[in-house]
């Protein structure tokens, strides 16, 4: 009898421990807390070359659900509803890239849609749930799920993300699910309705579908001015510059950095080109960081300043449109000083940067000159020392 009690107690303890371990795993991998620790913006993107207002029966079309967050993503439980009175469209599949970001799928299925206890036959719901097991260093703030639908009979359709069902987790817990373009990130349809409407099959009705900009369709042509360079530099080589975007109509989290090669003209103005997958609209700012420079936050398309290095970002007001956009930052100066030393740039001008210049004055070592020659005249000299000391008025990267 005593032995039986011991066995029962052991089994209970084992079950409790297993339950705790499972709870901790699920909490870490998917939804750790009901409190929102950040925000995730969701947009539905379609192929701009396909007219969703003129589909024929049998046509397939792709809808990319793009997640952009200010927190690294760890898990998703996304619910996408597609519906209409005639069931004109049907679901085919949901996939990721060839190397999936969320490599632990939990659910990828179509289920009946219910409002309370009532099953709504005109609606179906796609559930896509998955987590990532990537190490912290490999976690990303963006991810894309590719949905394929097909036209099956005449009628009009809608594809809509249900935020009240969907959940996204990031490092630290749940994220607030918001429509890309929503300012308030509220819960009402008028503020946060993530939908593609007016998908038309076999109809002559003229309908303009809601189609968001295709990935990479916003192109930037930028001009920059670096401290101490006013003519074609003697060391006339491209400069690697990190370019990031933030803000915009939905106050997006800052994008990942695009490393862009900038080349100088006869006036020492550097030009470079890149592109971003972000919504069109106003309210953007740009973060610019040269290979030996302090990061500058720029809020206007053609900013100016009264004296070198004094420009400060006020209200972000850069307007971006599909296609080409020109941003002329050549009337403000990017201050140098955050040198690309061993371990990379650290975002601050400090004694290590100043010490490097001082210790290498007059050096002819090409590897040293690449790091410490701030004005690109081919030498490390007192001019470089003066320039880096002037940068102490800024000292740290602007965010």
VOLUMPA-693409 format. One record per residue (C-alpha): residue number from 1; residue in one letter; x, y, z. Coordinates in steps of 0.2 Angstrom, whole numbers, plus 5000, padded with zeros to 4 digits. Layout:
<atoms>
NUM,a,X,Y,Z .
...
</atoms>
This chain:
<atoms>
1,x,5000,5000,5000 .
2,x,5014,5012,5005 .
3,x,5023,5008,4989 .
4,x,5008,5011,4978 .
5,x,5006,5029,4987 .
6,x,5024,5032,4983 .
7,x,5021,5028,4964 .
8,x,5005,5038,4963 .
9,x,5015,5053,4971 .
10,x,5029,5051,4958 .
11,x,5017,5050,4944 .
12,x,5009,5066,4949 .
13,x,5025,5075,4952 .
14,x,5031,5069,4934 .
15,x,5015,5076,4926 .
16,x,5017,5092,4935 .
17,x,5034,5094,4929 .
18,x,5030,5090,4912 .
19,x,5016,5102,4912 .
20,x,5027,5116,4918 .
21,x,5040,5112,4905 .
22,x,5027,5112,4891 .
23,x,5020,5129,4898 .
24,x,5038,5136,4898 .
25,x,5041,5130,4880 .
26,x,5025,5137,4873 .
27,x,5027,5153,4883 .
28,x,5045,5155,4876 .
29,x,5041,5150,4858 .
30,x,5024,5158,4855 .
31,x,5014,5168,4867 .
32,x,5023,5172,4883 .
33,x,5011,5185,4890 .
34,x,4995,5194,4887 .
35,x,5004,5211,4888 .
36,x,5009,5219,4872 .
37,x,5028,5222,4872 .
38,x,5028,5230,4855 .
39,x,5019,5232,4838 .
40,x,5019,5222,4822 .
41,x,5012,5230,4806 .
42,x,5003,5219,4794 .
43,x,5000,5222,4775 .
44,x,4993,5212,4761 .
45,x,5003,5213,4745 .
46,x,4998,5207,4728 .
47,x,5006,5205,4711 .
48,x,5003,5222,4704 .
49,x,5004,5214,4686 .
50,x,4988,5204,4690 .
51,x,4971,5213,4690 .
52,x,4961,5206,4704 .
53,x,4946,5215,4697 .
54,x,4946,5204,4681 .
55,x,4949,5186,4686 .
56,x,4943,5171,4675 .
57,x,4937,5155,4683 .
58,x,4953,5144,4686 .
59,x,4965,5159,4688 .
60,x,4976,5159,4704 .
61,x,4982,5174,4713 .
62,x,4995,5177,4726 .
63,x,4993,5187,4742 .
64,x,5009,5190,4753 .
65,x,5006,5194,4771 .
66,x,5021,5205,4776 .
67,x,5024,5207,4795 .
68,x,5036,5222,4800 .
69,x,5039,5224,4819 .
70,x,5049,5234,4831 .
71,x,5053,5218,4840 .
72,x,5061,5202,4834 .
73,x,5048,5189,4829 .
74,x,5046,5172,4837 .
75,x,5029,5165,4833 .
76,x,5013,5168,4823 .
77,x,4995,5162,4824 .
78,x,4987,5171,4809 .
79,x,4969,5170,4804 .
80,x,4964,5175,4786 .
81,x,4946,5175,4781 .
82,x,4940,5174,4763 .
83,x,4922,5176,4759 .
84,x,4908,5182,4748 .
85,x,4890,5177,4744 .
86,x,4894,5166,4730 .
87,x,4911,5158,4736 .
88,x,4920,5165,4721 .
89,x,4937,5161,4728 .
90,x,4945,5147,4736 .
91,x,4961,5144,4746 .
92,x,4975,5134,4739 .
93,x,4991,5135,4751 .
94,x,5001,5145,4762 .
95,x,5020,5144,4761 .
96,x,5036,5153,4766 .
97,x,5053,5156,4758 .
98,x,5063,5141,4752 .
99,x,5072,5142,4769 .
100,x,5057,5146,4781 .
101,x,5059,5158,4795 .
102,x,5045,5150,4805 .
103,x,5052,5132,4804 .
104,x,5040,5124,4817 .
105,x,5023,5123,4809 .
106,x,5009,5121,4821 .
107,x,4994,5123,4809 .
108,x,4991,5127,4791 .
109,x,4972,5123,4788 .
110,x,4956,5129,4782 .
111,x,4942,5129,4795 .
112,x,4924,5135,4795 .
113,x,4921,5152,4801 .
114,x,4910,5155,4816 .
115,x,4902,5171,4823 .
116,x,4899,5166,4841 .
117,x,4890,5149,4840 .
118,x,4884,5152,4822 .
119,x,4894,5145,4807 .
120,x,4894,5157,4793 .
121,x,4894,5147,4777 .
122,x,4899,5161,4766 .
123,x,4915,5163,4775 .
124,x,4931,5152,4778 .
125,x,4946,5155,4789 .
126,x,4964,5150,4785 .
127,x,4974,5147,4801 .
128,x,4993,5148,4799 .
129,x,5002,5145,4815 .
130,x,5021,5142,4817 .
131,x,5036,5146,4828 .
132,x,5054,5148,4825 .
133,x,5068,5140,4834 .
134,x,5082,5151,4828 .
135,x,5095,5158,4840 .
136,x,5093,5176,4846 .
137,x,5106,5182,4834 .
138,x,5097,5175,4819 .
139,x,5079,5182,4824 .
140,x,5072,5195,4812 .
141,x,5059,5209,4813 .
142,x,5051,5205,4796 .
143,x,5043,5190,4789 .
144,x,5032,5185,4774 .
145,x,5019,5172,4772 .
146,x,5014,5168,4754 .
147,x,4995,5163,4752 .
148,x,4988,5157,4735 .
149,x,4970,5158,4731 .
150,x,4960,5153,4715 .
151,x,4945,5159,4706 .
152,x,4932,5145,4706 .
153,x,4915,5154,4701 .
154,x,4908,5171,4696 .
155,x,4906,5184,4710 .
156,x,4915,5196,4721 .
157,x,4927,5192,4735 .
158,x,4936,5198,4750 .
159,x,4952,5192,4759 .
160,x,4954,5200,4776 .
161,x,4966,5197,4791 .
162,x,4956,5195,4807 .
163,x,4966,5204,4820 .
164,x,4954,5198,4834 .
165,x,4959,5180,4831 .
166,x,4977,5183,4826 .
167,x,4992,5184,4837 .
168,x,5010,5187,4834 .
169,x,5024,5185,4847 .
170,x,5041,5193,4848 .
171,x,5055,5193,4860 .
172,x,5047,5197,4877 .
173,x,5029,5192,4873 .
174,x,5014,5197,4862 .
175,x,5014,5211,4850 .
176,x,5000,5222,4846 .
177,x,4994,5218,4828 .
178,x,4991,5233,4818 .
179,x,4987,5237,4800 .
180,x,5001,5245,4790 .
181,x,4995,5263,4787 .
182,x,4985,5264,4804 .
183,x,4991,5278,4815 .
184,x,4981,5273,4831 .
185,x,4983,5254,4829 .
186,x,4965,5253,4836 .
187,x,4953,5238,4836 .
188,x,4939,5245,4824 .
189,x,4937,5240,4806 .
190,x,4938,5258,4800 .
191,x,4955,5260,4809 .
192,x,4963,5243,4806 .
193,x,4954,5234,4793 .
194,x,4967,5223,4784 .
195,x,4959,5218,4769 .
196,x,4959,5216,4750 .
197,x,4942,5219,4743 .
198,x,4933,5219,4727 .
199,x,4941,5203,4720 .
200,x,4930,5200,4705 .
201,x,4928,5184,4695 .
202,x,4919,5183,4679 .
203,x,4911,5200,4680 .
204,x,4911,5215,4669 .
205,x,4909,5227,4683 .
206,x,4923,5240,4684 .
207,x,4931,5238,4701 .
208,x,4948,5245,4706 .
209,x,4956,5233,4718 .
210,x,4965,5238,4734 .
211,x,4983,5234,4729 .
212,x,4998,5239,4740 .
213,x,5015,5243,4733 .
214,x,5025,5228,4727 .
215,x,5041,5224,4736 .
216,x,5055,5235,4732 .
217,x,5045,5247,4722 .
218,x,5050,5262,4731 .
219,x,5067,5268,4724 .
220,x,5078,5281,4732 .
221,x,5091,5291,4724 .
222,x,5101,5300,4738 .
223,x,5114,5313,4738 .
224,x,5126,5315,4753 .
225,x,5139,5327,4760 .
226,x,5153,5321,4771 .
227,x,5163,5331,4783 .
228,x,5179,5338,4776 .
229,x,5176,5333,4758 .
230,x,5172,5348,4746 .
231,x,5180,5342,4730 .
232,x,5184,5326,4721 .
233,x,5194,5317,4735 .
234,x,5212,5311,4732 .
235,x,5206,5294,4738 .
236,x,5192,5293,4726 .
237,x,5184,5276,4731 .
238,x,5165,5272,4734 .
239,x,5159,5274,4752 .
240,x,5149,5261,4760 .
241,x,5134,5269,4769 .
242,x,5120,5261,4779 .
243,x,5103,5267,4775 .
244,x,5087,5264,4785 .
245,x,5069,5270,4785 .
246,x,5057,5274,4799 .
247,x,5040,5282,4802 .
248,x,5029,5284,4787 .
249,x,5010,5284,4787 .
250,x,5009,5269,4799 .
251,x,5024,5274,4810 .
252,x,5033,5258,4805 .
253,x,5048,5251,4815 .
254,x,5065,5256,4808 .
255,x,5069,5244,4793 .
256,x,5084,5234,4792 .
257,x,5099,5243,4785 .
258,x,5103,5243,4766 .
259,x,5122,5245,4763 .
260,x,5124,5256,4748 .
261,x,5139,5261,4738 .
262,x,5140,5280,4736 .
263,x,5152,5288,4724 .
264,x,5158,5307,4723 .
265,x,5157,5320,4710 .
266,x,5168,5335,4707 .
267,x,5160,5345,4721 .
268,x,5163,5331,4734 .
269,x,5144,5326,4734 .
270,x,5141,5307,4735 .
271,x,5127,5299,4726 .
272,x,5119,5282,4728 .
273,x,5103,5272,4725 .
274,x,5093,5259,4734 .
275,x,5075,5253,4736 .
276,x,5063,5248,4750 .
277,x,5048,5238,4752 .
278,x,5037,5250,4762 .
279,x,5020,5258,4760 .
280,x,5018,5274,4750 .
281,x,5014,5290,4760 .
282,x,5022,5304,4770 .
283,x,5030,5305,4787 .
284,x,5045,5295,4784 .
285,x,5063,5299,4791 .
286,x,5080,5292,4785 .
287,x,5094,5286,4795 .
288,x,5111,5288,4787 .
289,x,5127,5281,4793 .
290,x,5144,5282,4783 .
291,x,5158,5270,4785 .
292,x,5167,5281,4798 .
293,x,5153,5293,4802 .
294,x,5140,5296,4816 .
295,x,5122,5291,4811 .
296,x,5111,5306,4805 .
297,x,5092,5306,4807 .
298,x,5085,5316,4792 .
299,x,5067,5321,4792 .
300,x,5065,5331,4776 .
301,x,5068,5328,4757 .
302,x,5080,5343,4755 .
303,x,5086,5348,4772 .
304,x,5097,5363,4776 .
305,x,5108,5369,4790 .
306,x,5116,5386,4796 .
307,x,5132,5379,4800 .
308,x,5142,5362,4798 .
309,x,5134,5347,4807 .
310,x,5120,5357,4816 .
311,x,5105,5350,4807 .
312,x,5092,5341,4818 .
313,x,5077,5331,4814 .
314,x,5061,5339,4819 .
315,x,5044,5332,4812 .
316,x,5047,5318,4800 .
317,x,5039,5323,4783 .
318,x,5047,5314,4769 .
319,x,5035,5309,4756 .
320,x,5038,5292,4746 .
321,x,5029,5287,4731 .
322,x,5030,5271,4720 .
323,x,5044,5272,4708 .
324,x,5058,5285,4709 .
325,x,5061,5296,4724 .
326,x,5075,5309,4725 .
327,x,5082,5314,4742 .
328,x,5095,5327,4742 .
329,x,5104,5328,4759 .
330,x,5119,5337,4751 .
331,x,5115,5353,4760 .
332,x,5119,5346,4777 .
333,x,5135,5337,4783 .
334,x,5137,5320,4790 .
335,x,5150,5321,4804 .
336,x,5164,5308,4805 .
337,x,5172,5300,4820 .
338,x,5164,5283,4823 .
339,x,5178,5273,4815 .
340,x,5176,5256,4809 .
341,x,5189,5248,4821 .
342,x,5191,5230,4826 .
343,x,5173,5224,4830 .
344,x,5165,5237,4819 .
345,x,5157,5254,4823 .
346,x,5150,5256,4840 .
347,x,5139,5271,4838 .
348,x,5149,5283,4847 .
349,x,5164,5295,4845 .
350,x,5176,5291,4860 .
351,x,5194,5290,4865 .
352,x,5196,5274,4855 .
353,x,5192,5283,4839 .
354,x,5203,5298,4843 .
355,x,5217,5287,4849 .
356,x,5217,5278,4833 .
357,x,5220,5294,4823 .
358,x,5233,5300,4835 .
359,x,5243,5284,4835 .
360,x,5243,5283,4816 .
361,x,5247,5301,4811 .
362,x,5258,5300,4795 .
363,x,5254,5281,4792 .
364,x,5256,5275,4774 .
365,x,5248,5258,4778 .
366,x,5234,5256,4766 .
367,x,5223,5246,4778 .
368,x,5226,5260,4791 .
369,x,5222,5274,4780 .
370,x,5205,5266,4775 .
371,x,5200,5267,4793 .
372,x,5207,5284,4799 .
373,x,5208,5295,4783 .
374,x,5192,5305,4787 .
375,x,5193,5317,4773 .
376,x,5199,5305,4760 .
377,x,5215,5315,4755 .
378,x,5225,5299,4756 .
379,x,5234,5303,4772 .
380,x,5230,5302,4791 .
381,x,5236,5319,4797 .
382,x,5230,5334,4809 .
383,x,5216,5338,4797 .
384,x,5208,5321,4802 .
385,x,5211,5324,4820 .
386,x,5203,5341,4819 .
387,x,5188,5334,4810 .
388,x,5185,5320,4823 .
389,x,5187,5332,4837 .
390,x,5173,5343,4829 .
391,x,5162,5328,4829 .
392,x,5162,5328,4848 .
393,x,5147,5340,4848 .
394,x,5136,5326,4841 .
395,x,5146,5311,4848 .
396,x,5133,5297,4847 .
397,x,5122,5290,4833 .
398,x,5105,5298,4831 .
399,x,5090,5287,4831 .
</atoms>
